[in-house]
Amino acid sequence: MGRVYVVGTADTKGEEMAFLAGVIRAAGRSVVTIDVGTREAAFATDISADSVAAHHPDGAAAILGLDDRGTAVAGMSAAFAAFAETLDDVAGMIGLGGGGGTAIVTAGMRRLPYGVPKVMVSTLASGDTAPYVDVSDIIMVPAVTDIAGLNGLSRVILHNAGQAIAGMAGVAAPSGEDKPALGLTMFGVTTPCVTAIADLLRAEHDCMVFHATGTGGRTMEKLADSAMLSGVIDITTTEVCDLLLDGVLPATEDRFGAIARTGIPYVGSVGALDMVNFWAPDTVPAKYAGRKLYKHNPNVTLMRTSAEECARIGTWIGERLNLCDGPVRFLIPEKGVSALDIEGGAFFDPEANAALFTALATTLEQTDRRRITRLPLHINDPEFAEAAAAAFKEIA
């Protein structure tokens, strides 16, 4: 069994760290305490702040003793991230902190593999946790009160969090499917297609479907970079629309980067490239006044991409795929790219689709390993799913 790492800023959270470590030890787990504070510790830990800070590229002097707290916190975040990557006996990691502590501890947690239990007790856990969780599997626990000395409520919160990490660390998760993992991207408007593909391939592959909400695509590519996927069927590339057109669910500029770096088998398509995502209607930028909008629900508004925008999107994707030396098959459904893009549908626009398809076909440099295929089908037709599954089997 590995050890549970308890992490915090021992200059200000020593009392709470000691309490939390005691809860976990009482549950029968081996505990290691780590100080990631930037001032003199008030609690003796197993691993000192000096030891962690030494992992900064510029050494501990770049962090400890600085007057500028922001610079010190940023430096310790980088140092703890590097330190976390050196650990090979982590059964679980739990942290506690306010703003600075949360930033530091989660920077290290994000470097741990998926599946390693990670719990962060934080005063920020009830707000926007995206900067701290990112695409990891960190569990955020609201501290409720400030972490500024133990009290009746904080003892209960920390006790529960300690019991949780002890339980997670005590029993190894089942290994799951003994089949190569396959990443697939899906949106509501491409669900019939992706579900059918998964059904066709599930006997040979552990199908992992990712919601194409920006973080979904990034998570899938992180798994690819970590050699945890044997291939990708990227039917729903819609995150590119939000990246290029200021939507709220964007990819990063590194979209498709993992495919290029790893060379794993890749089948892609144009799923939901007919739309850009915004929140409620009043959040749509003024520059898009007069555009075709669709109210997906009270909190999500979709905007139809124009012919000019589709040409830009197609060119961007084609240029990225040209960097991929592994086997690539890209399929174009000529009769529509989403459930809304169908004759009589809210986003049916053959002119915009033609611009998208032409840009892709002219930009993508075809080789024996990189091919584009146009099919007289809608993306949600069963025959399109069969073609995508067959294309993957051909190159896998």
N, C-alpha and C positions, 0 to 999 in steps of 0.2 A: 504494500500500500504506500502511496505517496504521502506528502505532507500538505496540510492546509496553511496557506500563507495569509497572515493577518497584516494588512498594510495601512499605514496612516502617518500623519505628521505628529511625531512624538513630542515635538516642541509645544503643541497645543492640545493634542488629543490623547495624551498618555493614559489618563484614567480610563477613558472609554476603550482604548486598545487593550489594556490589561483585563478589563471586565470581559470583553468579547473573546479574548484568547482563553480565559478561564472557562467560559461557557463551552467552547469547542473542545478543550481538553477534557472537561467533565463528561462529554459525550463520547470519549474514547479515541479522539483523533490526535495525531501528532501535529504540533503547531510550531510554526516559525513566524516570528514577528519581524517586520521590516519598517524602519523609519525612513520616510521620504520628506521629512521636514527640512526647512532651510535655515533653521536657527538651532541653538543648543537644546538638546533633548531633555525633557522632564521625565522620561520613562526609558529604562534600559531595554533595548530591543536586541534580538539575536543578530540582526543585520543592521549596521549603522547607516546613517545618512551619508557618511563619508564613503562607505563602500559602494553605495548606489551611485553617488555623484561621480565617482571615479569612472563610470561608464560613459560619461559625456565625452563627445569627441575632443573637447578642449580641457578635459579633466575637471576635478572637483572645484578648482578655483573659479571656474566659470559660473558656479552656482552658489556655493556656500559663502556666507559673510557679505553678500551684496546688499546694498541699501535699497535697490530697486526690486520690490517684491515681485512685480510682474515678470521681470527678466529672470529672477531666481526660479519662479514657478515654471516658466517655459523651459528653462534649462533642466530642472529636475524632471519634468515630464519626459523630455528627450532621453535623459539618463535612465529613468526607470523603464522606459520602453526598451532600451537596449539591454538593460539588466534582465528584464523578464524573459527575453529571448535566450538567455543562458541557462534558465532553469529547466531541469529534466525530471523533476520528481513532484510536480504539482498535482495533487489530488483535488485541489480547489483553491481559490483565492477570494478573500473577502476584504473589502476596504471600507473606510468610513471617513467622511470629511465634508467640509463646506465647499465653497467655490474652488479655491485653490487645490485642496486635497482631492476633490473629485476629478479635476483636470489631470492631476498627476497620476493618480491610481488607475484611472480608466485608460490612460495612455499605455500603461503596461499591460492591462487586461486585454486590450485589443490585439496585442501581439501573441497572446496564447492561442493554441489551436481551438477550433470549434469543438464543442462538447466538453471541454474542461470547465467545471462549474465556476462561475464568476458572479459574485454578489457585491453590489456597491450600495452601502447605506449612506444616503446623501440628502442634504438640505435642498438640493436642486431636483430631486427625483420626481416631483409633481409638476415640473415645468417642461420646457423643451429639452428633452434628453438626447436629441439627435447628435449634437457635437460630442457627446461622451460615449454613447453606444455605437454610433456609426453603423457599420454593417456587421458588428460582432453579435455575440449572444449573451451580453452582460445583462443580468437582472438588476434593475434599479429598485431600491427599497426606500420609500420616503422616511426621513429621520423624524418628521413631525415637529419636534422641538429642535432648537439649534444644538449642535454638538459642542456644548460649552460647559461640561461638567455633568455628571450623572444625576438623574432625577427619577421619580417613580415611573414616568412614561418612557423615558429613554432606556431604562433598564429592560423594560418589556420589549421594546423595538429591537434592541441589540440582542437580547436573549433569543427572540424568534429568528432573527437573521443568523445568529450563530448556530442554532439548531438546524436551520435550513441548509447551511453549507456543510455542516457535519453529516447530515443525512445524505446529501448529494455526493459527498466525497467518500462515504462509507461503502457504497454499493456501485460497482462499475456498471455503466449502461450496457445493454445488450449490443452486440456488434451489428445487428441489423442484417440487411440483405447481403448475401455473399455473392453479389453480382457487381459488375462494373457500373459506376455511377454515371448517369447521363443528365446534363442540365438542359432544361427547356424554359423558354420565356413565354408568359401568357398574360393577357389582359382579358377583361370580361368580354370584349368584342371579338376575341380570338379563341375563346374557351372551347367551342366545339372542335376546332382543328387540333389544338394542343392535347385535349383529352383523348381524341381518337389516336393521335400519334403515340401517346403514352400507352394506350391500350395495346397498340400493335407491337410495341417494343418491350413491354414490361416483363415478358417471360425471360428475356436475356439481359435486361438492364434494370438497375435501381433508378427509377425515373424521379428526378428532383425538379419540381416545377417552381419557378420563381416569378412573382408578380412584378411586372415591368413598371415599377414605380420609381425608378432611379436607383434606390437602394437595392432593388431586386436584381437588376443587371450587374451592379457592382459586386453584390454578394456572389453571384454566379461566377463572375470573372475572378474573384478572389479565390474561390475554390479551384478554378482551373489553374491559376498561378501556383496553388499549393499542391498540385498534382492529385487533387481529390476527385477530378472528373475525367472520364475516359473520352468524352466528346460533348458537343453542344448542338442542340437544335434550337436555333435562335429565331423562332417564328415571329416574335413580337419585338421589333426594333424601335418601337414608338418613343423610347426615351431620348432618341436623337432629336426628335421634333422639339421637345421641351428644352433641350440643350441649345439648339440653334435659334429658337424663337421665343426664349424667355418664359417658358412654361414652368410649372411648379414641381414637376416630377422629372428632372433632367438627368441624363447620363453625365459623365465627366468627359473631358477631352480624351481620356484613355479608353473609351468604349472600343471594344474589339482588340485592345492592346494585349490582353491575356491570350487571345487566339493567335495573334502574331508571335508572341514570345514562346508559347508552348508548342505550337504546331499541331494541336489536337484536332481530330476530325470535326468539321464544322458544316452544318447546314443552316442557312439563313433564309429569311424572307422579309416581306415588307409589312408585316402585321401592324395595324393601327398607325401607319404613317399618314393617315388622313386626319389626324387630330393632334391638337395641343391642349394640355390640361391647365386649367386655372381653378381657383376655389369658387366661391359664390360669384354670381354674375357681376357684382360691383367691384370685383378684384381684377377683372379683365383690363389690361392696360388701355389707356385712352387711344394709343396709336392703332388699336384694332377696332375702333368704332366702325360700325356698319358691317362687320364681318358675320359670316354664318356661324351661329352658336347653337349648341345643343345642351340642354339642362339635363345632365346625367342623374343628378340628385340635388337636393338643396345646397349642398356644399361643394359640388364639383360641376364645373362648366367646361364643355369641350368646344374648341374652335376648329373649323375645317381649314386644312392647309390649302393654300392657293397653288396654282400651276407653277408660279415663280418659286414659291417656297419648296414645293415638291422637287423641282429641278435641283435646288440647292441641297436638299436633304439627300437625294439620290447620288449626287456628286460626292458629298462628304462620306457617305457609306462606302461607295466604290473606291475612293482613295484609301480608306482604312483597310479594306479587304485586300487591296493590292500589296499591302505589307505582309500578308499572311502567306507563308511558304508551305504550310501544311495543306491537307486536302480540304478544299472549299467547294461547296455546291450552294448556289443561291437561286431560289425559286421565286418566280413572279406569277401571282394569280391574276390573270388579265381581267377577270370579271369582278374584282373587288377585293379590298384589303382589310375590311372589317365588317362587323355585323351592321354598321350604319352605312357602309359604302356598298350598297346593293340597289339595283334598280327600284325606284320608289322610296329608297331610304333617305334619311336626313342628310347624309354626306355623299350621296351619289354624285360623282363629278368625273366623267371619263376624260375630260381635258387635263385636269390636274393629275390623274393617274398616268396618262400618257406621258406627261412631262417627267414624272418620277421614273417610269420604266425606261424611257429614253436615256435619261441621265445615268441611270445605273448601267445600262447596256453599253453606253459609249465610254464610260469611265472605267469600268471593271476590265482589267487586262486579263483576258482568258488564256489559260495554258492547259496542259494535260491535267494539272492538279486543281486548277481554279476555273470553275465553269458557272455559267448563268443559263437558266432554262426558263422559258416562258410557257405557261400552261393556260389553256382556254377554260379556266375554272375560277370559282370564287374561293377565297382562302378558307372558308368554312365548309366547302364541299368535301364529302368523305373521300373522293378521289384525290383531292389535294393532300390530305393527310397521308393517304397511301403512298403518294409520290414522294413526300418528304421522308417517310419511314424507309422507303426503298433507297432513296439517295443516301441516307445515313448508313444503311447496311452495305451499300456499295463501297464506302470509303472507310468504314470502321475497322 
